[in-house]
Amino acid sequence: MEGSPTGTTVMRMTAFDADDPATDNALLRYNIRQQTPDKPSPNMFYIDPEKGDIVTVVSPALLDRETLENPKYELIIEAQDMAGLDVGLTGTATATIMIDDKNDHSPKFTRKEFQATVEEGVVGVIVNLTVEDKDDPSTGAWRAAYTIINGNPGQSFEIHTNPQTNEGMLSVVKPLDYEISAFHTLLIKVENEDPLVPDVSYGPSSTATVHITVLDVNEGPVFYPDPMTVTRQENISVGSVLLTVNATDPDSLQHQTIRYSVYKDPAGWLNINPINGTVDTTAVLDRESPFVHNSVYTALFLAIDSGNPPATGTGTLLITLEDVNDNAPFIYPTVAEVCDDAKNLSVVILGASDKDLHPNTDPFKFEIHKQAVPDKVWKVSKINNTHALVSLLQNLNKANYHLPIMVTDSGKPPMTNITDLRVQVCSCKNSKVDCNAAGALHFSVTSVLLMSLFSLACL
């Protein structure tokens, strides 16, 4: 290790002799024959002639890895038997000694001040801070760790070490706002990963100042609030004012004007005043429109400033449409069969549906439009709020009959719809259904009833 005190043991050399260890023939002595390199002193090390321990003999100042031409020393060690007498036999081996680095040099910035510029709203690396360190680049004594110690209260900046160059990469991680502050000053500290040796400390060169200039950029206007929400009844009159949107320009120092326009209006219902942002209707709003989802209609507007080039902001308007009873109910099915000699005179189970919401839907009222149908032939009986049974009071001749069914919802005021139910009276003999004379479709009354009951069960 560099800087080791004089007399520090480096390693122990051990030689073996096959002669009788009880005689001088196996009594070994060690010495250093050659040291490479021979600087800064030709006698950097000493070997204990009897134990074979290699120790340092120079002052710690000479064991400075940063001043040595080569931190690697090779010693040729000779072992001689006969207690080292000239008549003894010898053997040699090479001892390789590396002067390991210790953190005896603190990192120092190459400059006291660094400059950087960044556009507002941009993130990423803005400057690389360079340092010098004389320690071994392969160790933690060289690797730098940077810390921002002042000027970053909003945590808008971060600094990381480039492992290849040891540079400090200063980054913007939260976009800066020119209108809030056009300049930032950071104080950066650099240290090593490994602690310094006790007699070395971090000095003034281990800190640097970074001056950051924020460049103004034309930012798009911002809607507030976003999204904007209003609630209106559907079917309000054309030209009704919904709201006045509000967008402000973040570029408060540029005194720009803002103009508004419609960006996305799927149903084509809206208009916006380009100057003051007032939104009104150009068509009737319909909650039952395919452009409305869960009673909410969504439109987008643009706010464009007068910058060069102009910048644009987008705002969202959510219109919640309250239901109005503007849809009459409808019945299903509209075709049924019955046998001309049926003992069960039930014809069909009718269901009704309505596009509106409660309370403008069920319970529905089912009736026969009696003005067009003779009494004492047909009967409609309520099953539940959404279904009714159509039945005959007597058998009819084989033919097609049109029965006007009137269904009314529970809205205030209610809406009514009259739909012709086509009833085909067929000949049913020997398990064969014949509706040809009545121009009927070929399915049995049993299947109609089963289909109707299945529809009812699914509601």
MITI-500323 format. One line per 10 residues: their letters; for each residue x negated, y negated, z negated of C-alpha. Coordinates in nm, 2 decimals. Last residue first. Example, Ala and Ser with C-alpha at 12.3 -4.5 7.8 and 13.67 -1.06 7.14 Angstrom:
residues 2
SA = -1.37,0.11,-0.71 ~ -1.23,0.45,-0.78
This chain:
residues 459
LCALSFLSML = 8.48,0.84,1.91 ~ 8.35,1.19,2.01 ~ 8.65,1.37,1.88 ~ 8.89,1.16,2.09 ~ 8.70,1.24,2.40 ~ 8.72,1.61,2.32 ~ 9.09,1.58,2.26 ~ 9.13,1.41,2.60 ~ 8.93,1.68,2.78 ~ 9.13,1.95,2.60
LVSTVSFHLA = 9.46,1.79,2.70 ~ 9.35,1.75,3.06 ~ 9.23,2.11,3.07 ~ 9.56,2.24,2.95 ~ 9.75,2.03,3.20 ~ 9.56,2.22,3.47 ~ 9.34,2.08,3.74 ~ 9.38,2.05,4.11 ~ 9.45,1.69,4.19 ~ 9.81,1.61,4.28
GAANCDVKSN = 9.98,1.52,4.60 ~ 10.31,1.61,4.44 ~ 10.38,1.89,4.69 ~ 10.03,2.01,4.64 ~ 10.04,2.03,4.26 ~ 10.05,2.40,4.24 ~ 9.91,2.55,3.91 ~ 9.87,2.93,3.91 ~ 9.90,3.13,3.59 ~ 10.19,3.32,3.73
KCSCVQVRLD = 10.38,3.00,3.79 ~ 10.29,2.64,3.71 ~ 10.45,2.40,3.96 ~ 10.32,2.05,3.90 ~ 10.43,1.72,3.76 ~ 10.15,1.47,3.83 ~ 10.14,1.17,3.59 ~ 9.96,0.86,3.72 ~ 9.92,0.61,3.43 ~ 9.96,0.26,3.56
TINTMPPKGS = 9.78,0.00,3.35 ~ 9.92,-0.30,3.17 ~ 9.67,-0.51,2.97 ~ 9.75,-0.72,2.67 ~ 9.55,-0.98,2.48 ~ 9.62,-1.09,2.12 ~ 9.61,-1.45,2.00 ~ 9.46,-1.39,1.76 ~ 9.30,-1.05,1.84 ~ 9.45,-0.72,1.74
DTVMIPLHYN = 9.45,-0.56,2.09 ~ 9.75,-0.48,2.31 ~ 9.81,-0.18,2.54 ~ 10.09,-0.16,2.80 ~ 10.12,0.17,2.99 ~ 10.31,0.16,3.32 ~ 10.40,0.52,3.41 ~ 10.36,0.62,3.77 ~ 10.51,0.96,3.86 ~ 10.40,1.21,4.12
AKNLNQLLSV = 10.63,1.50,4.19 ~ 10.76,1.84,4.07 ~ 11.08,1.78,3.90 ~ 11.09,1.66,3.54 ~ 11.13,1.84,3.21 ~ 11.27,1.64,2.92 ~ 11.15,1.40,2.65 ~ 10.81,1.38,2.80 ~ 10.49,1.30,2.61 ~ 10.22,1.04,2.59
LAHTNNIKSV = 10.01,1.06,2.28 ~ 9.82,0.76,2.14 ~ 9.46,0.67,2.06 ~ 9.25,0.38,1.92 ~ 9.40,0.30,1.57 ~ 9.53,0.65,1.52 ~ 9.78,0.90,1.68 ~ 10.05,0.65,1.79 ~ 10.34,0.81,1.98 ~ 10.44,0.71,2.34
KWVKDPVAQK = 10.76,0.86,2.48 ~ 10.89,0.92,2.83 ~ 11.23,1.02,2.97 ~ 11.49,0.87,2.73 ~ 11.46,0.51,2.88 ~ 11.41,0.44,3.25 ~ 11.08,0.27,3.34 ~ 11.01,-0.07,3.49 ~ 11.13,-0.30,3.22 ~ 11.02,-0.05,2.96
HIEFKFPDTN = 10.65,-0.12,2.99 ~ 10.56,0.18,2.78 ~ 10.38,0.09,2.46 ~ 10.04,0.14,2.29 ~ 9.93,-0.11,2.02 ~ 9.56,-0.11,1.95 ~ 9.40,-0.12,1.60 ~ 9.16,-0.22,1.74 ~ 8.97,-0.50,1.92 ~ 8.95,-0.87,1.84
PHLDKDSAGL = 8.88,-0.82,1.47 ~ 8.63,-0.68,1.55 ~ 8.42,-0.72,1.86 ~ 8.52,-0.76,2.22 ~ 8.45,-0.52,2.50 ~ 8.78,-0.33,2.43 ~ 8.86,0.04,2.44 ~ 9.18,0.25,2.45 ~ 9.24,0.63,2.44 ~ 9.53,0.82,2.58
IVVSLNKADD = 9.62,1.17,2.48 ~ 9.81,1.34,2.77 ~ 10.13,1.50,2.87 ~ 10.29,1.66,2.57 ~ 10.61,1.84,2.69 ~ 10.52,2.17,2.53 ~ 10.77,2.41,2.69 ~ 10.64,2.33,3.03 ~ 10.88,2.39,3.32 ~ 10.76,2.12,3.56
CVEAVTPYIF = 10.40,2.17,3.43 ~ 10.21,1.85,3.33 ~ 9.91,1.67,3.48 ~ 9.74,1.34,3.39 ~ 9.56,1.05,3.56 ~ 9.46,0.71,3.41 ~ 9.23,0.85,3.14 ~ 9.16,0.61,2.97 ~ 9.31,0.28,2.87 ~ 9.19,-0.08,2.88
PANDNVDELT = 9.17,-0.36,2.62 ~ 9.19,-0.72,2.73 ~ 8.87,-0.93,2.71 ~ 8.86,-1.29,2.60 ~ 8.91,-1.26,2.22 ~ 8.62,-1.48,2.12 ~ 8.30,-1.34,1.98 ~ 8.03,-1.56,1.83 ~ 7.72,-1.60,2.05 ~ 7.38,-1.62,1.88
ILLTGTGTAP = 7.16,-1.84,2.10 ~ 6.79,-1.77,2.06 ~ 6.56,-2.04,2.22 ~ 6.19,-1.96,2.27 ~ 5.92,-2.22,2.33 ~ 5.63,-2.23,2.57 ~ 5.35,-2.48,2.58 ~ 5.18,-2.62,2.89 ~ 4.86,-2.82,2.95 ~ 4.82,-3.08,3.22
PNGSDIALFL = 4.49,-3.11,3.41 ~ 4.44,-3.39,3.34 ~ 4.68,-3.44,3.05 ~ 5.04,-3.56,3.09 ~ 5.18,-3.28,2.87 ~ 5.42,-3.00,2.97 ~ 5.68,-2.85,2.74 ~ 5.83,-2.53,2.88 ~ 6.15,-2.35,2.78 ~ 6.24,-1.99,2.73
ATYVSNHVFP = 6.60,-1.84,2.70 ~ 6.73,-1.55,2.49 ~ 7.10,-1.47,2.45 ~ 7.20,-1.29,2.12 ~ 7.52,-1.10,2.07 ~ 7.33,-0.77,2.03 ~ 7.18,-0.83,2.37 ~ 7.32,-1.08,2.61 ~ 7.21,-1.07,2.98 ~ 7.46,-0.79,3.05
SERDLVATTD = 7.73,-1.06,2.97 ~ 7.98,-0.96,2.69 ~ 7.89,-1.27,2.49 ~ 7.98,-1.49,2.78 ~ 7.86,-1.85,2.79 ~ 8.05,-2.06,3.05 ~ 7.82,-2.24,3.29 ~ 7.59,-2.55,3.30 ~ 7.54,-2.56,2.92 ~ 7.33,-2.83,2.74
VTGNIPNINL = 6.98,-2.86,2.61 ~ 6.84,-3.20,2.51 ~ 6.46,-3.22,2.55 ~ 6.43,-3.60,2.55 ~ 6.26,-3.65,2.89 ~ 6.31,-3.34,3.10 ~ 6.68,-3.30,2.99 ~ 6.73,-2.93,2.96 ~ 6.99,-2.72,3.15 ~ 7.14,-2.38,3.06
WGAPDKYVSY = 7.36,-2.10,3.18 ~ 7.16,-1.95,3.46 ~ 7.21,-1.59,3.34 ~ 6.84,-1.51,3.30 ~ 6.73,-1.86,3.18 ~ 6.35,-1.84,3.18 ~ 6.12,-2.15,3.22 ~ 6.36,-2.44,3.18 ~ 6.18,-2.78,3.19 ~ 6.05,-3.04,2.94
RITQHQLSDP = 5.82,-3.34,2.98 ~ 5.57,-3.46,2.72 ~ 5.37,-3.78,2.71 ~ 5.01,-3.81,2.60 ~ 4.86,-4.03,2.33 ~ 4.50,-3.88,2.36 ~ 4.41,-3.89,1.99 ~ 4.71,-3.67,1.89 ~ 4.60,-3.38,2.11 ~ 4.81,-3.13,1.92
DTANVTLLVS = 5.11,-3.25,2.14 ~ 5.45,-3.21,1.97 ~ 5.75,-3.02,2.10 ~ 6.11,-3.07,1.97 ~ 6.42,-2.92,2.13 ~ 6.75,-3.10,2.13 ~ 7.04,-2.87,2.06 ~ 7.34,-2.69,2.21 ~ 7.52,-2.98,2.39 ~ 7.83,-2.87,2.57
GVSINEQRTV = 7.83,-2.94,2.94 ~ 8.06,-2.64,3.03 ~ 8.32,-2.58,2.76 ~ 8.25,-2.32,2.50 ~ 8.34,-1.97,2.62 ~ 8.13,-1.79,2.36 ~ 8.13,-1.95,2.02 ~ 7.80,-2.10,1.92 ~ 7.50,-2.03,1.69 ~ 7.16,-2.19,1.74
TMPDPYFVPG = 6.81,-2.07,1.69 ~ 6.47,-2.21,1.79 ~ 6.18,-1.96,1.80 ~ 5.96,-2.14,1.74 ~ 6.04,-2.44,1.52 ~ 5.87,-2.65,1.63 ~ 5.75,-2.62,1.99 ~ 5.37,-2.68,2.04 ~ 5.23,-2.88,2.33 ~ 4.94,-2.73,2.52
ENVDLVTIHV = 4.59,-2.83,2.43 ~ 4.36,-3.06,2.63 ~ 4.02,-2.97,2.50 ~ 3.80,-3.19,2.28 ~ 3.44,-3.07,2.22 ~ 3.34,-2.97,1.86 ~ 2.98,-3.06,1.77 ~ 2.80,-2.83,1.54 ~ 2.49,-2.94,1.34 ~ 2.31,-2.64,1.19
TATSSPGYSV = 2.08,-2.69,0.89 ~ 1.80,-2.46,0.79 ~ 1.69,-2.27,0.48 ~ 1.39,-2.03,0.43 ~ 1.15,-2.30,0.52 ~ 1.22,-2.47,0.18 ~ 1.06,-2.17,0.00 ~ 1.16,-1.82,-0.08 ~ 0.93,-1.66,-0.33 ~ 0.61,-1.46,-0.35
DPVLPDENEV = 0.42,-1.35,-0.67 ~ 0.69,-1.09,-0.77 ~ 0.69,-0.91,-0.43 ~ 0.99,-1.01,-0.22 ~ 1.31,-0.79,-0.23 ~ 1.39,-0.58,0.08 ~ 1.66,-0.69,0.32 ~ 1.48,-1.01,0.37 ~ 1.63,-1.36,0.32 ~ 1.76,-1.64,0.53
KILLTHFASI = 1.98,-1.93,0.41 ~ 2.20,-2.14,0.64 ~ 2.34,-2.49,0.56 ~ 2.62,-2.58,0.80 ~ 2.73,-2.92,0.93 ~ 3.06,-2.95,1.12 ~ 3.16,-3.22,1.36 ~ 3.48,-3.31,1.55 ~ 3.71,-3.24,1.26 ~ 4.09,-3.22,1.24
EYDLPKVVSL = 4.17,-3.34,1.59 ~ 3.89,-3.13,1.73 ~ 4.04,-2.81,1.59 ~ 3.82,-2.51,1.55 ~ 3.92,-2.16,1.64 ~ 3.85,-1.91,1.36 ~ 3.56,-1.67,1.42 ~ 3.30,-1.92,1.54 ~ 2.97,-1.74,1.56 ~ 2.61,-1.79,1.44
MGENTQPNTH = 2.38,-1.51,1.56 ~ 2.08,-1.51,1.33 ~ 1.78,-1.38,1.51 ~ 1.59,-1.07,1.40 ~ 1.52,-1.00,1.77 ~ 1.63,-0.63,1.80 ~ 1.86,-0.61,1.50 ~ 2.05,-0.94,1.59 ~ 2.15,-1.05,1.24 ~ 2.51,-1.18,1.17
IEFSQGPNGN = 2.65,-1.52,1.09 ~ 3.02,-1.61,1.04 ~ 3.20,-1.94,1.09 ~ 3.56,-2.05,1.04 ~ 3.56,-1.94,0.67 ~ 3.77,-2.25,0.58 ~ 3.51,-2.37,0.33 ~ 3.22,-2.33,0.57 ~ 2.98,-2.62,0.51 ~ 2.74,-2.46,0.25
IITYAARWAG = 2.57,-2.14,0.18 ~ 2.60,-1.96,0.51 ~ 2.40,-1.64,0.46 ~ 2.15,-1.47,0.68 ~ 1.98,-1.13,0.63 ~ 1.64,-1.08,0.80 ~ 1.45,-0.76,0.88 ~ 1.08,-0.80,0.81 ~ 1.04,-0.65,0.46 ~ 1.32,-0.41,0.55
TSPDDKDEVT = 1.07,-0.23,0.77 ~ 0.99,-0.17,1.13 ~ 0.90,-0.53,1.20 ~ 0.61,-0.51,0.95 ~ 0.57,-0.84,0.77 ~ 0.46,-1.17,0.92 ~ 0.81,-1.32,0.94 ~ 0.93,-1.59,1.18 ~ 1.28,-1.71,1.22 ~ 1.52,-1.80,1.51
LNVIVGVVGE = 1.88,-1.91,1.48 ~ 2.10,-1.81,1.78 ~ 2.38,-2.05,1.86 ~ 2.75,-2.05,1.96 ~ 2.85,-1.69,1.93 ~ 3.23,-1.64,1.98 ~ 3.56,-1.82,1.94 ~ 3.72,-2.10,2.14 ~ 4.01,-2.32,2.04 ~ 3.80,-2.63,2.03
EVTAQFEKRT = 3.51,-2.62,2.26 ~ 3.17,-2.55,2.10 ~ 2.84,-2.73,2.08 ~ 2.53,-2.63,1.88 ~ 2.22,-2.79,1.73 ~ 1.96,-2.64,1.50 ~ 1.76,-2.82,1.23 ~ 1.46,-2.72,1.01 ~ 1.30,-2.53,1.30 ~ 1.12,-2.19,1.33
FKPSHDNKDD = 1.30,-2.07,1.02 ~ 1.08,-1.89,0.77 ~ 1.10,-1.53,0.65 ~ 0.92,-1.46,0.33 ~ 0.58,-1.29,0.33 ~ 0.47,-1.04,0.07 ~ 0.73,-0.78,0.14 ~ 0.51,-0.47,0.13 ~ 0.35,-0.30,0.42 ~ 0.18,0.03,0.41
IMITATATGT = -0.20,0.05,0.47 ~ -0.22,0.38,0.65 ~ -0.50,0.62,0.55 ~ -0.61,0.91,0.77 ~ -0.85,1.16,0.61 ~ -1.06,1.36,0.86 ~ -1.24,1.68,0.76 ~ -1.60,1.80,0.73 ~ -1.78,2.11,0.62 ~ -2.13,2.14,0.47
LGVDLGAMDQ = -2.37,2.41,0.36 ~ -2.61,2.34,0.08 ~ -2.99,2.31,0.11 ~ -2.97,1.93,0.08 ~ -2.82,1.97,-0.26 ~ -2.45,1.87,-0.29 ~ -2.36,2.09,-0.58 ~ -2.48,2.40,-0.38 ~ -2.18,2.33,-0.16 ~ -2.11,2.03,0.06
AEIILEYKPN = -1.78,1.87,0.15 ~ -1.79,1.58,0.40 ~ -1.50,1.34,0.45 ~ -1.47,1.15,0.78 ~ -1.24,0.86,0.70 ~ -0.98,0.72,0.94 ~ -0.82,0.38,0.86 ~ -0.49,0.25,1.00 ~ -0.38,-0.11,0.92 ~ -0.57,-0.23,1.23
ELTERDLLAP = -0.71,-0.58,1.27 ~ -0.63,-0.65,0.91 ~ -0.49,-0.99,0.83 ~ -0.12,-0.90,0.80 ~ -0.19,-0.57,0.62 ~ -0.37,-0.75,0.34 ~ -0.59,-0.50,0.16 ~ -0.88,-0.75,0.14 ~ -0.69,-0.96,-0.11 ~ -0.64,-0.65,-0.33
SVVTVIDGKE = -1.02,-0.64,-0.40 ~ -1.22,-0.36,-0.25 ~ -1.29,-0.02,-0.40 ~ -0.98,0.18,-0.32 ~ -0.96,0.54,-0.43 ~ -1.01,0.88,-0.26 ~ -0.99,1.17,-0.51 ~ -1.22,1.47,-0.42 ~ -1.25,1.58,-0.78 ~ -1.63,1.62,-0.78
PDIYFMNPSP = -1.77,1.36,-0.55 ~ -1.49,1.11,-0.64 ~ -1.43,0.94,-0.31 ~ -1.47,0.56,-0.25 ~ -1.28,0.34,-0.01 ~ -1.31,0.01,0.17 ~ -1.69,0.05,0.22 ~ -1.76,-0.09,0.57 ~ -1.57,-0.40,0.47 ~ -1.33,-0.62,0.67
KDPTQQRINY = -1.38,-0.41,0.87 ~ -1.55,-0.07,0.93 ~ -1.27,0.07,1.15 ~ -1.33,0.36,1.11 ~ -1.51,0.48,0.79 ~ -1.79,0.75,0.81 ~ -1.96,1.00,0.60 ~ -1.75,0.97,0.28 ~ -1.87,1.21,0.01 ~ -1.75,1.53,-0.16
RLLANDTAPD = -1.94,1.78,-0.38 ~ -1.86,2.15,-0.40 ~ -1.99,2.43,-0.63 ~ -1.92,2.75,-0.42 ~ -2.28,2.86,-0.38 ~ -2.35,2.72,-0.72 ~ -2.23,3.04,-0.86 ~ -1.91,3.14,-1.06 ~ -1.69,3.05,-0.76 ~ -1.85,3.34,-0.56
DADFATMRMV = -1.86,3.23,-0.20 ~ -1.55,3.17,0.01 ~ -1.56,2.79,-0.03 ~ -1.24,2.58,-0.02 ~ -1.21,2.20,0.02 ~ -0.96,1.96,-0.14 ~ -0.92,1.60,-0.06 ~ -0.71,1.39,-0.30 ~ -0.51,1.08,-0.19 ~ -0.50,0.70,-0.22
TTGTPSGEM = -0.59,0.65,-0.59 ~ -0.59,0.28,-0.67 ~ -0.93,0.17,-0.81 ~ -0.91,-0.19,-0.70 ~ -0.54,-0.31,-0.72 ~ -0.31,-0.25,-0.42 ~ -0.25,-0.55,-0.21 ~ -0.13,-0.34,0.09 ~ 0.00,0.00,0.00
